[in-house]
């Protein structure tokens, strides 16, 4: 029997479910390249540090450290107007396959994680890093190389830092820290199954980046990269999810390919909130790893979305 009480309960359930649903993409912009001003690299992480300036890591740079780029983004369209390279800030240590980067404004500290040593270090804005790394989470003690730390993100409202591994048998560990480096919570996150068919020459499947939101949830970038022996026919599929640590919902997905006529393939590894707009809407900025513009074919792509919380 349908009663007013039953209808109210049902409506309440539906509204709660809707409130926990995905973010909404207002606009997706075409990817852009700036070959005249952006040096070829392996850009794997990006974070704003104020005044339209961004710290960016390249996982194959000659030394440990980060670039500073000035990125001018139109606040209405989200289109990138220009990118200027302001130089590299070196720690004068050797590169440790740097994959993730974030920034804590209240301490003016940059954090960088590396797959080579599977550690997180703090840096000042000149590039000098701390002597000791942050404490390693239990799940990460035996994960190295492509199984190790891949991402870093910080949110001022929650005052939490998050990191994760790239993959471990389709299991991702989402590890949080307090902003002063104390271990906090750890959650399991399950990757989507692989969609590849055939036998690739190069293959990568995992989480390439996280982005912490004001409400405590995370945006998670799942990336699948397939390269056949012929190279032509290579593709990258990206899926952007939002998770509340109990479930995940798809926000958007896109695929880029390498064909005889199309060279837009892009391996997106860096992601951050570039600018906050009205009513919680924000511009999401992504950068890709071109493997130093491999073969003169791959490019250092940048891409933006305008996203509104549901």
N, C-alpha and C positions, 0 to 999 in steps of 0.2 A: 504494500500500500504506500503510495507517495503522499507524504505530508509536508507541511511547510518546514518542519524541523529537518526532514530528510533533505529537502531542497537546499536549505541553509548550510547544512553540513557538506553537501556536494559542492556548492558554490565556494565555500571556504576552502575545501580541498583543491579545487581547480585554481583558485586564486593563489594559493600557496605554491602550487606546482608551477604556475606561470611566473611567479615572482622569483623562483629558483632557476628559471630557464636561461637560455643562452643570451649573450650580448647580441645586439643587432648591428649589422654592417649598414651604415647609411650610404657610404660611398667606397668603392674600390678604385684606386687610381692605377693606371698602367705603370709598369716598372720603368725606371729611368736610369741612365748611365751618364757619368761625367768624366769621360776619359781624358779631358784636357786638364782637369784639376785634381782628380783622385788618382794617386799612384796605384799601380796594380798590386793586389794583395790577396790575403786569405782571411778576409774580415769575418770574424766569428762572434763578435759581441759588440754592443753599442749601448751607451747610456748618456743622457743629458747631464751637463754639469753647470748649466746656467748661461743666460745671454746667448741662446742659440748655438752654444758650443757643446760638442759631444766628445767623449772619450771612447776610442774604438781600439779593440785588440785584433791583431792579425796573427794567426797561430803559427806562421812560418817567418815572422819578422827576424832580422839578424840578432836582436837581443830582446831580453825580457823588458816589457814596458807597454806603452800605448800611444796611439796617435791622438791628436786633437784636430777635429774638423769643425769648421763653422758651417752650419746647415741652415739655410733660409727656407722656411716652409710657409706657404700661403695659408693663413688661418681659416679662410673660408673654404677653399677647394681641397686643401691638404696636399696640393702639388708642390714638389720641391723646386724652388726657384734656382738655387745655386748651392754648390758645396766648395769650400775652400780648405785646403790642407794647411794647418798651422804648425805642422812638424811633429816629430816623434819624441816622447819623453822616455828615456831609457833608464832602467835601474842598474845598468852595467853588469847584469848577470846574463847568463845564456838563456835563450828562449826555452820555455818548458811546455810548449804546445798550449798556449793560452787560448781558452775557449769561451769563458764567460767574464763579464765585467759589470759592476754596478757602482753606485756612488751614494754616500751617506752625507747629505748636506750639513747636518748639525756638527759633524766633526771634520768636514771637508776631506774625507778619506775615500779613496777608490779601493775597491776589492777586485781581485782578479783570481780566477781559478784556472788551473792547468791540468791537462790530461797526462802530461809527461811525469809529473810527480804526484798528481792527484791531491793537490793542496790548494788552500785559499790563503793569500797574503794581502795585507793592507799596504796601500801606497799613498804618498802625499802627491800633490798636483805637479811636482817636479819629476816624478817617476821613482823616487826612492822608496824601497819597500821594507817592511818590518823584518826583523831577524827571525822571528818564529811564526810559523803558520797557525791558522785557527785549528782548534781540535777537530779531528776527523770523526765523522759519524760512524757508528759501528758497521753499518751496511756498506760503507765505502772503503773499509780497510784492505779489502782484497780485490778491488775493482781497479784495473789499470788500463792504459791505452784507450781504445775506443769504447771501453766499458766504464771509463772513469768520469770525473766531474766535467760537465758540459755547459752548465748554465749558472748565472747569478742574477738575482733581482732583489730590489729593496723597495719597500713602500713606507713613506713617512707616517701615514695615519696608523698603520698597524705596528710600525717600528720593528718590522721583521725582515730578515734576509732569508732568501730561499735559494737552494741549489738542487741539482739532481744529476744522476748519471745519464749517459746517452742511451744505453740499452743493457740488459742482462736477461737474455732469454725472454724478451718482450715484457720484462718487469722494470719499472722505473721507481726509484726511491726519491720521494720529495722530502728533503730535509730542511727544516727551518732553524734559524739562529736568532738570538737577540742581537741588537745592533752593536753590542760590545763583544760579540763573538762567542757567546755561551750557547751550547747545544740546546735545542728546544724540541719540537715535535718531528716525527718522521711518519710518512704515509706511503702506502703502495699505490701505484698507478699502472694500469694495464694498457699497453700499446694496442692499437688496432692490428689485426693480422696483416701479413704482407700481401700486397696485391700483384707482386711481380710473377712473371711466368718466364721460363727459360733459364739459361745459365749465364749470368752476367760475368763480365771481366772484373768490374768493380761494383760493389753494392754496399749501401749504407741505409740502415733503417733504425730510427730512434727519435728521441726528443732532442731537438737542437736548441731550444730556448724556452725560458719561462718569463712571464711578466706578472708581477704582483699587483692586485687591484685593491682599491680602498676598502672594499667590503670583506677583505680577507681571502677571497678566492684567487685562483691563479689562471692566467691564460697559458696554455700549453701548446707549443708548436711541434707537431709530429711531422717528420720529414722522411720520405723514402726516395732514395737516389739509385737509379738503375743504369748501368753502362754496359752495353754488349761489346763484344770483341771488335765489331765494325765501327764503334763509336757513334755512327749515325743511327738514330733511333733511341738514343739516350733520353731519359726523362727524369724529372723530379716532381713528386707529388707532395704538396704541403697541406696539412689539415690543422686548422686552428680550433682548439677546444677551450672551454672554460670548465674548471672543476671546483667542486666544493669539498673534495677529498673523499666523498662517498660515491659520487657519480660524475660523469662528464657529459657535456653537450657540445655538439658541433656548432661553431660560430660561422666558419666559412672554409672553403677549400679551393685550391687552384693547382694547375699542372702546367709545367713548362717543358719544352722538348727541344731536341737537336735534330733537325732534318737538313736536307740539301738546301732548302730555301729559308729555313728559320733557325736563327741562332739565339733564341731568347731563353735557353735553358738557364735556370738560376737555382743555386743551392743555398737557400736562405738559412742562415745560422744565427744572426743577431736580431734582437727585437726589443723595443722599448716604447714607452709612452712619450711621444715627442712634445705634445702640447695638450693642455686641458682646455676645453671649450665650455660652452654653457650647458647647464642641466646635466652635468656628469659626462657629457660627450667628450671624446678625446681622439687625438690623431695618433695612430699606431705606426711606427716607423720600423722597417726591416732592412737589413743589409745582407748581401750574399758573399759567399766564399768562391772566388773564381780560380783558385789554385794559381795565383799569379797570372791570370788571363791565359790559362793553359792552351797551348797550341795556337794562340792568336784567335781562338774561337770563343772561349768563355769570357764573360764580362763581369765587372763589379757592379751588379745591379742594386738599386735601392727601390723600395716600394712603400706606399702608404695606404692606410685605410682610415676612414672616419667611422668610429664605433660609438654606439649609444647603449648604456646599460638597459636591459629589459626590466 
